[in-house]
Amino acid sequence: MVELESHDLSELLKATSDPTRRIILTLLAQHGPLRVTQIATHFDMSLNSVSKHIKMLERAGLVLRRTEWREHLIEIQMDRLKLVDRWFEDLRSIWALRLEALDNLITKETANDTDNN
């Protein structure tokens, strides 16, 4: 399970490492589902290039493509971002413990200095 999450996290971070893909995610979060052509209007690149970025986000599970009649709507999948949240939370926990240990050390040193004076 941990190995699978690690692989998924790597895919998520890889997919979001590109500024264009982050903008696409932001657009989808702000506006809800959009057609590929609507997304493409925000970029100075070909529709094919935008579509490749969307496919990368799809592979990472960050967006879902659904078809309504002849239109392909792209919508963000916020649940996948929980993996990134969990990873950052783990990092914050580690740093909180380290800072607490440092605070204890400084407090102890200050108490020793006060006792010696």
VMD Tcl script that draws the C-alpha trace (Angstrom):
set ca {
  {0.00 0.00 0.00}
  {2.78 2.47 0.93}
  {4.69 1.62 -2.25}
  {1.55 2.20 -4.33}
  {0.94 5.54 -2.64}
  {4.57 6.50 -3.23}
  {4.20 5.71 -6.95}
  {0.91 7.63 -7.11}
  {2.47 10.59 -5.31}
  {5.37 10.59 -7.77}
  {2.92 10.62 -10.68}
  {0.94 13.47 -9.11}
  {4.04 15.56 -8.48}
  {5.36 14.85 -11.98}
  {2.03 15.85 -13.52}
  {1.86 19.08 -11.51}
  {5.50 20.02 -12.09}
  {4.60 21.82 -15.31}
  {3.18 25.36 -14.99}
  {0.71 24.82 -17.85}
  {-0.79 21.80 -16.13}
  {-1.04 23.70 -12.84}
  {-2.90 26.50 -14.64}
  {-5.26 23.93 -16.18}
  {-5.99 22.52 -12.71}
  {-6.57 26.03 -11.36}
  {-8.97 26.84 -14.21}
  {-10.92 23.66 -13.58}
  {-11.05 24.31 -9.83}
  {-12.29 27.85 -10.42}
  {-14.76 27.26 -13.25}
  {-15.79 23.62 -12.95}
  {-15.80 21.26 -15.93}
  {-14.61 22.82 -19.19}
  {-14.32 21.69 -22.80}
  {-10.81 21.17 -24.11}
  {-11.33 24.06 -26.52}
  {-12.31 26.34 -23.63}
  {-9.16 25.40 -21.76}
  {-7.05 25.97 -24.87}
  {-8.20 29.61 -25.18}
  {-6.09 30.42 -22.10}
  {-2.82 29.37 -23.76}
  {-0.69 30.44 -26.68}
  {-0.18 26.90 -27.96}
  {-1.89 24.45 -30.26}
  {-4.99 22.53 -29.25}
  {-2.94 19.36 -29.67}
  {-0.37 20.60 -27.11}
  {-3.09 21.49 -24.60}
  {-4.63 18.07 -25.16}
  {-1.28 16.40 -24.36}
  {-1.12 18.30 -21.06}
  {-4.66 17.19 -20.24}
  {-3.78 13.57 -21.03}
  {-0.85 13.77 -18.58}
  {-3.25 15.04 -15.91}
  {-5.67 12.22 -16.78}
  {-2.94 9.58 -16.39}
  {-2.17 10.97 -12.94}
  {-5.86 10.82 -12.05}
  {-6.08 14.57 -11.49}
  {-8.73 15.15 -14.13}
  {-11.52 13.08 -15.60}
  {-12.77 13.33 -19.16}
  {-16.45 12.73 -19.65}
  {-18.36 12.86 -22.89}
  {-21.68 14.61 -23.25}
  {-22.98 14.20 -26.75}
  {-20.06 15.27 -28.89}
  {-18.34 17.39 -26.27}
  {-15.52 16.23 -24.06}
  {-15.66 17.89 -20.67}
  {-12.64 17.88 -18.40}
  {-13.19 18.06 -14.66}
  {-10.78 18.14 -11.76}
  {-10.54 15.22 -9.35}
  {-9.74 16.85 -6.01}
  {-9.62 13.55 -4.09}
  {-6.31 12.65 -5.73}
  {-4.72 15.72 -4.18}
  {-5.24 14.18 -0.73}
  {-2.08 12.12 -1.36}
  {-0.08 15.33 -1.69}
  {-1.79 16.77 1.41}
  {-0.91 13.65 3.40}
  {2.71 13.78 2.29}
  {3.01 17.45 3.26}
  {1.32 16.71 6.58}
  {3.92 14.00 7.25}
  {6.68 16.50 6.49}
  {5.09 19.09 8.78}
  {4.86 16.48 11.57}
  {8.54 15.63 11.23}
  {9.52 19.29 11.37}
  {7.20 19.94 14.33}
  {8.94 17.14 16.27}
  {12.37 18.47 15.34}
  {11.44 22.02 16.36}
  {9.99 20.75 19.64}
  {13.23 18.88 20.37}
  {15.22 22.03 19.55}
  {12.97 24.10 21.80}
  {13.47 21.59 24.65}
  {17.24 21.73 24.15}
  {17.29 25.53 24.19}
  {15.06 25.61 27.28}
  {17.35 23.14 29.04}
  {20.48 25.12 28.08}
  {18.87 28.37 29.26}
  {17.95 26.75 32.58}
  {21.52 25.44 32.99}
  {22.97 28.89 32.24}
  {20.62 30.47 34.80}
  {21.57 27.87 37.43}
  {25.30 28.44 36.82}
  {25.05 32.21 37.24}
}
mol new
graphics top color blue
foreach p $ca { graphics top sphere $p radius 0.5 }
foreach p [lrange $ca 0 end-1] q [lrange $ca 1 end] { graphics top cylinder $p $q radius 0.2 }
display resetview
